[in-house]
């Protein structure tokens, strides 16, 4: 999923900095915990919008990505390229989670909102701390399944 300098994604040749992605995941954890502490559906709505900006564009207008980019530059983390398409797919899943959590809080389904937030934090932790992207694994499996199905 990450690290190599060869393009392996069948969808796109676009590459992004893995170090920035991992910082984004750390910031997602912080924002999610802030949302849980405040119980604010608005925090999760804004988080969902940010995920959408990263999923459906270059992410240039994503405040979370901009902050992560700034931190990466200031801390001299360097550049470690990885395929962008799986990360965009994962951001799309984050978009669904963000909207779902916001909706759950709006409907006073606090237990569901907290559970979904826990899943989001866990996945973001795996990305941030270990460089393991759950959404990227799903992306890879879907690609394999769809390619194998198309070949039949």
N, CA and C atoms as an extended XYZ file, in Angstrom:
456
Properties=species:S:1:pos:R:3:atomname:S:1:resname:S:1:resid:I:1 pbc="F F F"
N         0.807       -1.192        0.000 N   UNK     1
C         0.000        0.000        0.000 CA  UNK     1
C         0.850        1.256        0.000 C   UNK     1
N         1.943        1.241        0.692 N   UNK     2
C         2.666        2.489        0.821 CA  UNK     2
C         4.158        2.263        0.697 C   UNK     2
N         4.838        3.367        0.423 N   UNK     3
C         6.274        3.364        0.533 CA  UNK     3
C         7.033        3.195       -0.746 C   UNK     3
N         6.634        2.285       -1.618 N   UNK     4
C         7.471        2.032       -2.783 CA  UNK     4
C         7.377        3.186       -3.761 C   UNK     4
N         8.371        3.289       -4.603 N   UNK     5
C         8.399        4.369       -5.584 CA  UNK     5
C         7.816        3.952       -6.917 C   UNK     5
N         7.354        2.713       -7.047 N   UNK     6
C         6.736        2.279       -8.282 CA  UNK     6
C         5.234        2.453       -8.175 C   UNK     6
N         4.619        2.814       -9.278 N   UNK     7
C         3.179        3.018       -9.293 CA  UNK     7
C         2.497        1.663       -9.436 C   UNK     7
N         1.645        1.328       -8.466 N   UNK     8
C         0.954        0.051       -8.502 CA  UNK     8
C        -0.553        0.218       -8.572 C   UNK     8
N        -1.036        1.411       -8.451 N   UNK     9
C        -2.472        1.648       -8.462 CA  UNK     9
C        -2.999        1.564       -9.892 C   UNK     9
N        -4.026        0.733      -10.133 N   UNK    10
C        -4.556        0.614      -11.497 CA  UNK    10
C        -5.455        1.782      -11.904 C   UNK    10
N        -5.799        2.655      -10.966 N   UNK    11
C        -6.755        3.719      -11.225 CA  UNK    11
C        -6.071        5.032      -11.566 C   UNK    11
N        -4.979        5.351      -10.892 N   UNK    12
C        -4.373        6.671      -11.013 CA  UNK    12
C        -2.868        6.590      -10.796 C   UNK    12
N        -2.157        7.510      -11.412 N   UNK    13
C        -0.712        7.599      -11.188 CA  UNK    13
C        -0.378        8.681      -10.166 C   UNK    13
N        -1.394        9.316       -9.608 N   UNK    14
C        -1.163       10.381       -8.632 CA  UNK    14
C        -0.530        9.822       -7.365 C   UNK    14
N         0.463       10.535       -6.853 N   UNK    15
C         1.176       10.117       -5.643 CA  UNK    15
C         1.073       11.227       -4.597 C   UNK    15
N         1.072       10.827       -3.320 N   UNK    16
C         1.018       11.778       -2.223 CA  UNK    16
C         2.045       11.386       -1.162 C   UNK    16
N         2.312       12.324       -0.255 N   UNK    17
C         3.304       12.119        0.790 CA  UNK    17
C         2.699       11.323        1.952 C   UNK    17
N         3.191       10.129        2.154 N   UNK    18
C         2.722        9.251        3.228 CA  UNK    18
C         2.888        9.896        4.604 C   UNK    18
N         3.940       10.670        4.791 N   UNK    19
C         4.162       11.325        6.083 CA  UNK    19
C         3.063       12.344        6.385 C   UNK    19
N         2.606       13.045        5.368 N   UNK    20
C         1.501       13.990        5.547 CA  UNK    20
C         0.213       13.224        5.847 C   UNK    20
N         0.005       12.122        5.159 N   UNK    21
C        -1.187       11.303        5.395 CA  UNK    21
C        -1.239       10.830        6.849 C   UNK    21
N        -0.109       10.413        7.371 N   UNK    22
C        -0.071        9.935        8.758 CA  UNK    22
C        -0.328       11.078        9.742 C   UNK    22
N         0.158       12.276        9.422 N   UNK    23
C        -0.155       13.438       10.267 CA  UNK    23
C        -1.632       13.798       10.175 C   UNK    23
N        -2.205       13.694        8.982 N   UNK    24
C        -3.644       13.931        8.821 CA  UNK    24
C        -4.418       12.978        9.731 C   UNK    24
N        -4.019       11.718        9.753 N   UNK    25
C        -4.700       10.737       10.603 CA  UNK    25
C        -4.604       11.124       12.078 C   UNK    25
N        -3.447       11.612       12.491 N   UNK    26
C        -3.296       12.071       13.872 CA  UNK    26
C        -4.232       13.242       14.169 C   UNK    26
N        -4.332       14.155       13.233 N   UNK    27
C        -5.234       15.302       13.409 CA  UNK    27
C        -6.695       14.866       13.411 C   UNK    27
N        -7.028       13.846       12.628 N   UNK    28
C        -8.396       13.298       12.638 CA  UNK    28
C        -8.715       12.738       14.018 C   UNK    28
N        -7.758       12.075       14.637 N   UNK    29
C        -7.958       11.563       15.997 CA  UNK    29
C        -8.261       12.718       16.945 C   UNK    29
N        -7.469       13.761       16.867 N   UNK    30
C        -7.647       14.915       17.765 CA  UNK    30
C        -9.013       15.568       17.557 C   UNK    30
N        -9.388       15.775       16.297 N   UNK    31
C       -10.681       16.409       16.002 CA  UNK    31
C       -11.833       15.508       16.457 C   UNK    31
N       -11.703       14.210       16.230 N   UNK    32
C       -12.752       13.278       16.655 CA  UNK    32
C       -12.915       13.285       18.172 C   UNK    32
N       -11.799       13.266       18.886 N   UNK    33
C       -11.872       13.315       20.353 CA  UNK    33
C       -12.473       14.638       20.824 C   UNK    33
N       -12.134       15.728       20.154 N   UNK    34
C       -12.741       17.024       20.464 CA  UNK    34
C       -14.257       16.965       20.256 C   UNK    34
N       -14.666       16.359       19.153 N   UNK    35
C       -16.095       16.204       18.882 CA  UNK    35
C       -16.797       15.367       19.931 C   UNK    35
N       -16.144       14.304       20.369 N   UNK    36
C       -16.735       13.464       21.418 CA  UNK    36
C       -16.835       14.204       22.741 C   UNK    36
N       -15.786       14.956       23.083 N   UNK    37
C       -15.802       15.704       24.348 CA  UNK    37
C       -16.886       16.766       24.371 C   UNK    37
N       -17.122       17.397       23.239 N   UNK    38
C       -18.132       18.452       23.181 CA  UNK    38
C       -19.515       17.908       22.840 C   UNK    38
N       -19.563       16.698       22.263 N   UNK    39
C       -20.839       16.140       21.828 CA  UNK    39
C       -21.453       16.933       20.691 C   UNK    39
N       -20.621       17.635       19.950 N   UNK    40
C       -21.106       18.532       18.900 CA  UNK    40
C       -21.189       17.833       17.548 C   UNK    40
N       -22.376       17.816       16.983 N   UNK    41
C       -22.545       17.260       15.651 CA  UNK    41
C       -21.825       18.133       14.617 C   UNK    41
N       -21.680       19.423       14.907 N   UNK    42
C       -21.034       20.348       13.973 CA  UNK    42
C       -19.564       19.981       13.739 C   UNK    42
N       -18.871       19.552       14.775 N   UNK    43
C       -17.466       19.133       14.630 CA  UNK    43
C       -17.381       17.991       13.622 C   UNK    43
N       -18.308       17.042       13.714 N   UNK    44
C       -18.281       15.896       12.817 CA  UNK    44
C       -18.737       16.250       11.402 C   UNK    44
N       -19.633       17.211       11.304 N   UNK    45
C       -20.015       17.696        9.976 CA  UNK    45
C       -18.821       18.351        9.283 C   UNK    45
N       -18.093       19.188       10.028 N   UNK    46
C       -16.896       19.821        9.465 CA  UNK    46
C       -15.823       18.789        9.138 C   UNK    46
N       -15.687       17.775        9.973 N   UNK    47
C       -14.738       16.703        9.697 CA  UNK    47
C       -15.132       15.958        8.424 C   UNK    47
N       -16.422       15.705        8.260 N   UNK    48
C       -16.902       15.040        7.048 CA  UNK    48
C       -16.595       15.875        5.807 C   UNK    48
N       -16.817       17.170        5.889 N   UNK    49
C       -16.507       18.055        4.758 CA  UNK    49
C       -15.023       17.989        4.438 C   UNK    49
N       -14.186       17.990        5.468 N   UNK    50
C       -12.748       17.903        5.251 CA  UNK    50
C       -12.377       16.578        4.575 C   UNK    50
N       -12.970       15.482        5.029 N   UNK    51
C       -12.740       14.190        4.369 CA  UNK    51
C       -13.150       14.277        2.895 C   UNK    51
N       -14.291       14.920        2.633 N   UNK    52
C       -14.763       15.067        1.255 CA  UNK    52
C       -13.798       15.857        0.392 C   UNK    52
N       -13.226       16.910        0.953 N   UNK    53
C       -12.245       17.703        0.214 CA  UNK    53
C       -11.020       16.866       -0.155 C   UNK    53
N       -10.645       15.949        0.712 N   UNK    54
C        -9.496       15.090        0.430 CA  UNK    54
C        -9.877       13.925       -0.475 C   UNK    54
N       -11.120       13.463       -0.399 N   UNK    55
C       -11.542       12.312       -1.199 CA  UNK    55
C       -11.792       12.669       -2.664 C   UNK    55
N       -12.334       13.870       -2.899 N   UNK    56
C       -12.792       14.205       -4.240 CA  UNK    56
C       -12.005       15.318       -4.913 C   UNK    56
N       -10.854       15.665       -4.326 N   UNK    57
C        -9.996       16.677       -4.950 CA  UNK    57
C        -8.555       16.403       -4.530 C   UNK    57
N        -7.700       17.324       -4.837 N   UNK    58
C        -6.291       17.177       -4.449 CA  UNK    58
C        -6.107       17.344       -2.949 C   UNK    58
N        -7.129       17.826       -2.270 N   UNK    59
C        -7.027       18.072       -0.835 CA  UNK    59
C        -6.440       19.426       -0.510 C   UNK    59
N        -6.189       20.226       -1.526 N   UNK    60
C        -5.559       21.524       -1.312 CA  UNK    60
C        -6.364       22.401       -0.354 C   UNK    60
N        -7.681       22.324       -0.415 N   UNK    61
C        -8.533       23.182        0.414 CA  UNK    61
C        -8.899       22.539        1.759 C   UNK    61
N        -8.368       21.369        2.041 N   UNK    62
C        -8.630       20.696        3.314 CA  UNK    62
C        -7.805       21.354        4.413 C   UNK    62
N        -8.472       21.947        5.412 N   UNK    63
C        -7.717       22.556        6.514 CA  UNK    63
C        -6.844       21.543        7.258 C   UNK    63
N        -7.357       20.339        7.450 N   UNK    64
C        -6.574       19.326        8.161 CA  UNK    64
C        -5.323       18.969        7.355 C   UNK    64
N        -5.462       18.808        6.051 N   UNK    65
C        -4.299       18.505        5.218 CA  UNK    65
C        -3.311       19.668        5.218 C   UNK    65
N        -3.821       20.883        5.169 N   UNK    66
C        -2.943       22.057        5.189 CA  UNK    66
C        -2.127       22.113        6.478 C   UNK    66
N        -2.761       21.841        7.608 N   UNK    67
C        -2.053       21.827        8.893 CA  UNK    67
C        -1.013       20.709        8.905 C   UNK    67
N        -1.402       19.532        8.429 N   UNK    68
C        -0.466       18.400        8.384 CA  UNK    68
C         0.729       18.712        7.482 C   UNK    68
N         0.459       19.337        6.352 N   UNK    69
C         1.528       19.731        5.422 CA  UNK    69
C         2.489       20.705        6.109 C   UNK    69
N         1.946       21.670        6.830 N   UNK    70
C         2.761       22.658        7.535 CA  UNK    70
C         3.631       21.974        8.595 C   UNK    70
N         3.029       21.066        9.365 N   UNK    71
C         3.783       20.340       10.392 CA  UNK    71
C         4.905       19.522        9.751 C   UNK    71
N         4.596       18.861        8.652 N   UNK    72
C         5.604       18.046        7.961 CA  UNK    72
C         6.769       18.901        7.486 C   UNK    72
N         6.464       20.070        6.958 N   UNK    73
C         7.528       20.964        6.484 CA  UNK    73
C         8.360       21.501        7.640 C   UNK    73
N         7.712       21.919        8.711 N   UNK    74
C         8.418       22.495        9.858 CA  UNK    74
C         9.255       21.452       10.602 C   UNK    74
N         8.822       20.208       10.575 N   UNK    75
C         9.558       19.163       11.295 CA  UNK    75
C        10.518       18.399       10.397 C   UNK    75
N        10.633       18.811        9.152 N   UNK    76
C        11.557       18.186        8.192 CA  UNK    76
C        11.351       16.672        8.092 C   UNK    76
N        10.099       16.248        8.006 N   UNK    77
C         9.805       14.817        7.917 CA  UNK    77
C        10.237       14.198        6.591 C   UNK    77
N        10.320       15.009        5.572 N   UNK    78
C        10.693       14.472        4.273 CA  UNK    78
C         9.479       13.964        3.517 C   UNK    78
N         9.763       13.391        2.368 N   UNK    79
C         8.700       12.913        1.494 CA  UNK    79
C         8.857       11.411        1.291 C   UNK    79
N         7.768       10.710        1.503 N   UNK    80
C         7.700        9.274        1.255 CA  UNK    80
C         6.442        9.061        0.415 C   UNK    80
N         6.607        8.850       -0.879 N   UNK    81
C         5.466        8.809       -1.783 CA  UNK    81
C         4.702        7.490       -1.698 C   UNK    81
N         3.389        7.612       -1.872 N   UNK    82
C         2.490        6.464       -1.923 CA  UNK    82
C         1.362        6.788       -2.902 C   UNK    82
N         0.660        5.763       -3.345 N   UNK    83
C        -0.457        5.966       -4.271 CA  UNK    83
C        -1.570        6.772       -3.609 C   UNK    83
N        -2.116        7.718       -4.339 N   UNK    84
C        -3.162        8.583       -3.799 CA  UNK    84
C        -4.541        7.927       -3.827 C   UNK    84
N        -4.831        7.127       -4.833 N   UNK    85
C        -6.196        6.597       -5.000 CA  UNK    85
C        -6.691        5.811       -3.785 C   UNK    85
N        -5.897        4.898       -3.198 N   UNK    86
C        -6.404        4.195       -2.014 CA  UNK    86
C        -6.650        5.146       -0.842 C   UNK    86
N        -5.809        6.157       -0.712 N   UNK    87
C        -5.969        7.130        0.386 CA  UNK    87
C        -7.224        7.972        0.157 C   UNK    87
N        -7.513        8.302       -1.105 N   UNK    88
C        -8.738        9.048       -1.417 CA  UNK    88
C        -9.972        8.189       -1.137 C   UNK    88
N        -9.879        6.913       -1.473 N   UNK    89
C       -10.966        5.992       -1.172 CA  UNK    89
C       -11.211        5.946        0.339 C   UNK    89
N       -10.120        5.840        1.111 N   UNK    90
C       -10.222        5.822        2.567 CA  UNK    90
C       -10.844        7.122        3.088 C   UNK    90
N       -10.480        8.246        2.478 N   UNK    91
C       -11.083        9.526        2.874 CA  UNK    91
C       -12.585        9.528        2.568 C   UNK    91
N       -12.969        8.869        1.488 N   UNK    92
C       -14.395        8.739        1.174 CA  UNK    92
C       -15.135        7.967        2.249 C   UNK    92
N       -14.501        6.929        2.770 N   UNK    93
C       -15.093        6.178        3.883 CA  UNK    93
C       -15.182        7.079        5.113 C   UNK    93
N       -14.138        7.884        5.339 N   UNK    94
C       -14.154        8.842        6.448 CA  UNK    94
C       -15.290        9.843        6.302 C   UNK    94
N       -15.562       10.259        5.070 N   UNK    95
C       -16.679       11.164        4.789 CA  UNK    95
C       -17.993       10.550        5.269 C   UNK    95
N       -18.198        9.279        4.939 N   UNK    96
C       -19.420        8.580        5.365 CA  UNK    96
C       -19.477        8.487        6.889 C   UNK    96
N       -18.346        8.169        7.511 N   UNK    97
C       -18.305        8.094        8.974 CA  UNK    97
C       -18.608        9.456        9.600 C   UNK    97
N       -17.982       10.503        9.091 N   UNK    98
C       -18.204       11.839        9.650 CA  UNK    98
C       -19.667       12.248        9.585 C   UNK    98
N       -20.293       12.055        8.417 N   UNK    99
C       -21.712       12.408        8.282 CA  UNK    99
C       -22.587       11.519        9.170 C   UNK    99
N       -22.243       10.239        9.256 N   UNK   100
C       -23.023        9.317       10.083 CA  UNK   100
C       -22.946        9.695       11.563 C   UNK   100
N       -21.753       10.071       12.010 N   UNK   101
C       -21.586       10.481       13.412 CA  UNK   101
C       -22.359       11.775       13.678 C   UNK   101
N       -22.265       12.727       12.748 N   UNK   102
C       -23.003       13.986       12.897 CA  UNK   102
C       -24.504       13.716       12.971 C   UNK   102
N       -24.992       12.854       12.099 N   UNK   103
C       -26.413       12.515       12.092 CA  UNK   103
C       -26.813       11.825       13.397 C   UNK   103
N       -25.996       10.891       13.845 N   UNK   104
C       -26.302       10.181       15.094 CA  UNK   104
C       -26.372       11.151       16.276 C   UNK   104
N       -25.439       12.089       16.347 N   UNK   105
C       -25.491       13.086       17.428 CA  UNK   105
C       -26.734       13.974       17.294 C   UNK   105
N       -27.090       14.334       16.063 N   UNK   106
C       -28.272       15.176       15.830 CA  UNK   106
C       -29.541       14.467       16.306 C   UNK   106
N       -29.590       13.146       16.110 N   UNK   107
C       -30.763       12.365       16.508 CA  UNK   107
C       -30.680       11.882       17.958 C   UNK   107
N       -29.661       12.366       18.683 N   UNK   108
C       -29.431       11.961       20.075 CA  UNK   108
C       -29.169       10.465       20.227 C   UNK   108
N       -28.566        9.882       19.215 N   UNK   109
C       -28.138        8.485       19.272 CA  UNK   109
C       -26.678        8.468       19.713 C   UNK   109
N       -26.461        8.897       20.925 N   UNK   110
C       -25.100        9.096       21.428 CA  UNK   110
C       -24.277        7.810       21.446 C   UNK   110
N       -24.904        6.684       21.755 N   UNK   111
C       -24.170        5.413       21.795 CA  UNK   111
C       -23.668        5.036       20.402 C   UNK   111
N       -24.509        5.219       19.403 N   UNK   112
C       -24.099        4.930       18.019 CA  UNK   112
C       -23.006        5.904       17.588 C   UNK   112
N       -23.187        7.167       17.901 N   UNK   113
C       -22.181        8.179       17.545 CA  UNK   113
C       -20.840        7.857       18.193 C   UNK   113
N       -20.881        7.460       19.444 N   UNK   114
C       -19.647        7.129       20.158 CA  UNK   114
C       -18.995        5.878       19.567 C   UNK   114
N       -19.790        4.890       19.235 N   UNK   115
C       -19.258        3.662       18.629 CA  UNK   115
C       -18.607        3.929       17.281 C   UNK   115
N       -19.288        4.709       16.433 N   UNK   116
C       -18.719        5.060       15.128 CA  UNK   116
C       -17.456        5.893       15.297 C   UNK   116
N       -17.469        6.780       16.277 N   UNK   117
C       -16.273        7.593       16.556 CA  UNK   117
C       -15.112        6.708       16.982 C   UNK   117
N       -15.414        5.700       17.774 N   UNK   118
C       -14.382        4.760       18.206 CA  UNK   118
C       -13.750        4.022       17.032 C   UNK   118
N       -14.576        3.600       16.096 N   UNK   119
C       -14.055        2.931       14.887 CA  UNK   119
C       -13.180        3.892       14.094 C   UNK   119
N       -13.643        5.131       13.946 N   UNK   120
C       -12.878        6.141       13.215 CA  UNK   120
C       -11.533        6.402       13.886 C   UNK   120
N       -11.529        6.558       15.201 N   UNK   121
C       -10.282        6.790       15.939 CA  UNK   121
C        -9.353        5.587       15.800 C   UNK   121
N        -9.894        4.385       15.894 N   UNK   122
C        -9.073        3.176       15.778 CA  UNK   122
C        -8.407        3.105       14.403 C   UNK   122
N        -9.180        3.340       13.356 N   UNK   123
C        -8.610        3.291       11.996 CA  UNK   123
C        -7.587        4.405       11.797 C   UNK   123
N        -7.876        5.586       12.295 N   UNK   124
C        -6.926        6.696       12.177 CA  UNK   124
C        -5.661        6.413       12.975 C   UNK   124
N        -5.803        5.756       14.133 N   UNK   125
C        -4.632        5.383       14.921 CA  UNK   125
C        -3.752        4.398       14.152 C   UNK   125
N        -4.369        3.404       13.523 N   UNK   126
C        -3.594        2.432       12.745 CA  UNK   126
C        -2.799        3.130       11.651 C   UNK   126
N        -3.428        4.099       10.985 N   UNK   127
C        -2.741        4.854        9.925 CA  UNK   127
C        -1.635        5.712       10.507 C   UNK   127
N        -1.953        6.452       11.536 N   UNK   128
C        -1.001        7.403       12.094 CA  UNK   128
C         0.194        6.717       12.744 C   UNK   128
N        -0.054        5.744       13.583 N   UNK   129
C         1.018        5.113       14.356 CA  UNK   129
C         1.752        4.013       13.600 C   UNK   129
N         1.012        3.266       12.775 N   UNK   130
C         1.602        2.082       12.144 CA  UNK   130
C         1.705        2.180       10.630 C   UNK   130
N         1.097        3.204       10.043 N   UNK   131
C         1.098        3.312        8.590 CA  UNK   131
C         0.214        2.267        7.927 C   UNK   131
N        -0.749        1.724        8.685 N   UNK   132
C        -1.670        0.716        8.162 CA  UNK   132
C        -3.010        1.362        7.866 C   UNK   132
N        -3.388        1.383        6.609 N   UNK   133
C        -4.617        2.044        6.157 CA  UNK   133
C        -5.704        1.001        5.906 C   UNK   133
N        -6.691        0.953        6.782 N   UNK   134
C        -7.778       -0.005        6.654 CA  UNK   134
C        -8.554        0.240        5.350 C   UNK   134
N        -8.855        1.500        5.064 N   UNK   135
C        -9.566        1.831        3.822 CA  UNK   135
C        -8.790        1.414        2.585 C   UNK   135
N        -7.463        1.489        2.664 N   UNK   136
C        -6.625        1.081        1.527 CA  UNK   136
C        -6.705       -0.426        1.301 C   UNK   136
N        -6.819       -1.187        2.385 N   UNK   137
C        -6.966       -2.634        2.268 CA  UNK   137
C        -8.302       -2.953        1.599 C   UNK   137
N        -9.357       -2.276        2.023 N   UNK   138
C       -10.674       -2.467        1.408 CA  UNK   138
C       -10.601       -2.094       -0.069 C   UNK   138
N        -9.952       -0.984       -0.380 N   UNK   139
C        -9.772       -0.536       -1.765 CA  UNK   139
C        -9.079       -1.618       -2.590 C   UNK   139
N        -8.011       -2.172       -2.047 N   UNK   140
C        -7.243       -3.201       -2.742 CA  UNK   140
C        -8.090       -4.455       -2.978 C   UNK   140
N        -8.836       -4.865       -1.961 N   UNK   141
C        -9.689       -6.045       -2.099 CA  UNK   141
C       -10.790       -5.813       -3.127 C   UNK   141
N       -11.386       -4.627       -3.095 N   UNK   142
C       -12.421       -4.315       -4.088 CA  UNK   142
C       -11.852       -4.320       -5.495 C   UNK   142
N       -10.664       -3.748       -5.669 N   UNK   143
C       -10.030       -3.747       -6.987 CA  UNK   143
C        -9.766       -5.161       -7.472 C   UNK   143
N        -9.241       -6.006       -6.581 N   UNK   144
C        -8.970       -7.391       -6.943 CA  UNK   144
C       -10.254       -8.107       -7.337 C   UNK   144
N       -11.298       -7.933       -6.518 N   UNK   145
C       -12.570       -8.587       -6.787 CA  UNK   145
C       -13.163       -8.106       -8.111 C   UNK   145
N       -13.144       -6.792       -8.323 N   UNK   146
C       -13.722       -6.251       -9.545 CA  UNK   146
C       -12.924       -6.654      -10.768 C   UNK   146
N       -11.608       -6.717      -10.667 N   UNK   147
C       -10.779       -7.149      -11.789 CA  UNK   147
C       -11.025       -8.620      -12.081 C   UNK   147
N       -11.065       -9.445      -11.043 N   UNK   148
C       -11.299      -10.873      -11.247 CA  UNK   148
C       -12.698      -11.117      -11.810 C   UNK   148
N       -13.680      -10.367      -11.353 N   UNK   149
C       -15.037      -10.505      -11.864 CA  UNK   149
C       -15.097      -10.085      -13.328 C   UNK   149
N       -14.381       -9.035      -13.694 N   UNK   150
C       -14.381       -8.557      -15.080 CA  UNK   150
C       -13.698       -9.556      -16.010 C   UNK   150
N       -12.757      -10.332      -15.496 N   UNK   151
C       -12.025      -11.291      -16.322 CA  UNK   151
C       -12.833      -12.560      -16.584 C   UNK   151
N       -13.881      -12.820      -15.812 N   UNK   152
C       -14.691      -14.038      -15.989 CA  UNK   152
C       -15.555      -13.962      -17.200 C   UNK   152
